[in-house]
Structures are given as C-alpha cells and as structure tokens.
Amino acid sequence: MPAKKKPIKKPSAIVNRRARFDYELGDELKVGLSLSGPEVRAARDGHIQLKGAFVTVRAGELWLNNASFSLKLNKRGEPGARTIDTEPRKLLAHRKQIDELAVRKKEGLTIVPTRLLTQGRFVKLVIALGKGKKTYDKRETLKRRDQERDAKRAIKQL
C-alpha cells in the first residue's frame, strides 16, 4: 500500500505585515474583490503579495493597486510556470463606505490593505485607514520589540 501524502496546508489569510510597521492603522473595513478564475486560484494557494499595495478612489470606485498575483500559466511541458500580475483590481464596497473613505483620504490618510481572507466561499480584503509613520517612529517600534524579546528571553531562562 503506498504511503499517504500529507495534505498541503493552504493559508486562510494572507497578511501584509509591512502595513503595521509603516502605518499607524485605524478603522478597518472588509471589502470584496472582483477577480478572475486564475486570480482566485492564486489567492487560495497563497500566491499573493500585499507588500507595497495601496487602495485608491477613482470615479467613485475603490481600486487595489500594486498587489502582485502569481498566476499559473497553463503551458504544456512547463510544470509550475507562473507569471506575476500587478494590474489594478476593483474592490467591492457599499456607496456610503466608499464616500466615507474618500473623505478620510482627502484628510491625508492612506487606505492600506492589511489581510486577504480566503476561507469560505468568497475572497475578501481587509483594508484600514492609516497614517504614515516617520522614521523615528519606526526606530522606536524596533527598539520596543527588541526590549520585549529580551525580557521574554530573560524570563524564560529563570
């Protein structure tokens, strides 16, 4: 009897860790994405990168820019052939939510994608309003993180 294969664990959420470091995040909103079949497959397989991605408001619609989808190519003889696609994708939200985000964006805040949720039937994107951190704020965050790590290490050794 052949050995059983382990099931491949697919991520239920793709997290943009860089967003927490670069921005002070505020209100979060869960929105849908308008995707094609290969894009949905890439999302479910975890082949998406949100680092450097941002959301814009154009003509009363939300658009996800600079998110890279690694799409599978169906070429014969090339197993696992992929291409990177970074074109803008339309986000689906209610009119009141879009208007509120547009007003807040004009106040100087940035709309940043934080997580891509793939569990369940639909692919959803969690976006948040964020204010960009200065360089000294980022250094402070790194310093605080190092101090917490050293404190946990000291407690663990006791």
LINKADA-V617575 format. One record per residue. N is the residue number from 0. RES is the residue in one small letter. PSI is psi as a letter, one per 30 degrees, with the letter a starting at -180 (NA if undefined). NEAR is the number of other C-alpha atoms within 12 Angstrom. Layout:
# LINKADA-V617575
{{N & RES & PSI & NEAR} {N & RES & PSI & NEAR}}
This chain:
# LINKADA-V617575
{{0 & m & k & 3} {1 & p & l & 4} {2 & a & k & 5} {3 & k & k & 6} {4 & k & k & 7} {5 & k & k & 6} {6 & p & k & 6} {7 & i & k & 9} {8 & k & j & 11} {9 & k & k & 17} {10 & p & k & 19} {11 & s & f & 22} {12 & a & k & 27} {13 & i & k & 31} {14 & v & k & 27} {15 & n & i & 28} {16 & r & f & 21} {17 & r & f & 24} {18 & a & e & 31} {19 & r & f & 27} {20 & f & e & 27} {21 & d & f & 27} {22 & y & l & 29} {23 & e & j & 25} {24 & l & k & 26} {25 & g & b & 23} {26 & d & k & 22} {27 & e & l & 20} {28 & l & k & 27} {29 & k & k & 26} {30 & v & l & 31} {31 & g & l & 28} {32 & l & k & 30} {33 & s & j & 22} {34 & l & l & 25} {35 & s & l & 15} {36 & g & e & 13} {37 & p & e & 22} {38 & e & e & 31} {39 & v & e & 28} {40 & r & e & 22} {41 & a & e & 30} {42 & a & e & 37} {43 & r & f & 31} {44 & d & f & 27} {45 & g & g & 29} {46 & h & h & 30} {47 & i & k & 36} {48 & q & k & 31} {49 & l & f & 33} {50 & k & k & 26} {51 & g & g & 25} {52 & a & l & 34} {53 & f & l & 36} {54 & v & k & 37} {55 & t & l & 30} {56 & v & j & 30} {57 & r & k & 19} {58 & a & h & 12} {59 & g & g & 21} {60 & e & l & 27} {61 & l & k & 35} {62 & w & k & 33} {63 & l & j & 36} {64 & n & k & 27} {65 & n & g & 23} {66 & a & k & 33} {67 & s & k & 27} {68 & f & k & 35} {69 & s & j & 27} {70 & l & k & 28} {71 & k & k & 25} {72 & l & k & 19} {73 & n & i & 13} {74 & k & k & 11} {75 & r & k & 9} {76 & g & f & 8} {77 & e & i & 10} {78 & p & k & 10} {79 & g & g & 13} {80 & a & k & 14} {81 & r & l & 19} {82 & t & k & 19} {83 & i & k & 20} {84 & d & k & 22} {85 & t & g & 23} {86 & e & l & 17} {87 & p & k & 24} {88 & r & k & 29} {89 & k & k & 26} {90 & l & k & 33} {91 & l & j & 29} {92 & a & l & 26} {93 & h & l & 17} {94 & r & e & 17} {95 & k & e & 13} {96 & q & e & 23} {97 & i & e & 28} {98 & d & e & 19} {99 & e & e & 23} {100 & l & e & 34} {101 & a & e & 26} {102 & v & e & 18} {103 & r & e & 22} {104 & k & e & 24} {105 & k & f & 15} {106 & e & f & 14} {107 & g & g & 14} {108 & l & l & 26} {109 & t & k & 31} {110 & i & j & 41} {111 & v & k & 46} {112 & p & k & 46} {113 & t & e & 41} {114 & r & k & 35} {115 & l & j & 40} {116 & l & k & 31} {117 & t & g & 29} {118 & q & l & 19} {119 & g & a & 10} {120 & r & e & 11} {121 & f & l & 21} {122 & v & k & 32} {123 & k & l & 31} {124 & l & k & 43} {125 & v & j & 35} {126 & i & l & 41} {127 & a & l & 30} {128 & l & k & 34} {129 & g & l & 29} {130 & k & k & 24} {131 & g & k & 23} {132 & k & k & 21} {133 & k & l & 14} {134 & t & e & 13} {135 & y & f & 13} {136 & d & e & 18} {137 & k & e & 20} {138 & r & e & 15} {139 & e & e & 15} {140 & t & e & 20} {141 & l & e & 16} {142 & k & e & 14} {143 & r & e & 14} {144 & r & e & 15} {145 & d & e & 14} {146 & q & e & 14} {147 & e & e & 14} {148 & r & e & 14} {149 & d & e & 14} {150 & a & e & 14} {151 & k & e & 13} {152 & r & e & 12} {153 & a & e & 11} {154 & i & e & 10} {155 & k & e & 9} {156 & q & f & 8} {157 & l & NA & 7}}
